[in-house]
Amino acid sequence: MVIYNVTVSIDQAVEHEWLAYMRGSHIQDVLKTGCFLECRLSRVNGEEDGGCTYSVMYLAKDQETLDRYQANYAPALQQDHSSHFQGKFAAFRTTLNVIEAFIP
């Protein structure tokens, strides 16, 4: 399995609007591609005053599925996000290969 993590620092003035967009539209659109098994939206702890940083973690079955997402869907979805919040966010993306899962 592969985790596709998008870390987003969002301008505090649009934080609530961004969260509504992510919950109501963007995450659902990403999941509708069929490339991910689940998504977790988390607030990053330990930010300085005024900081609003979030982690959006998508779980893909394998690298091939993530590659398909990035080739066929990511550009349009990222453009849609940018058109809504241009100049009000910074984002970076990382991937993590899950080597083992421990479930109680």
C-alpha angles and dihedrals in degrees: 000000000000129000115213106200123192114190113198129188107198130193108259091229091066100031096112092045090049093050091050090050093048094047098039102038125355101053091044091051091051092049091048089065087075091228097111135058096204145343132221123198114201137174113231110237124220099041119156118253110295094017119132112185127163136184119216109194120192121188117216126189093233145338092271091059092047090049089052090052093049093048100042109026114014099076095057094041092048090048091052090052091048093049090057098044107022111165093005101086145040121207139184130184131215135175126215127195110222107225097178139355125212116201120178 
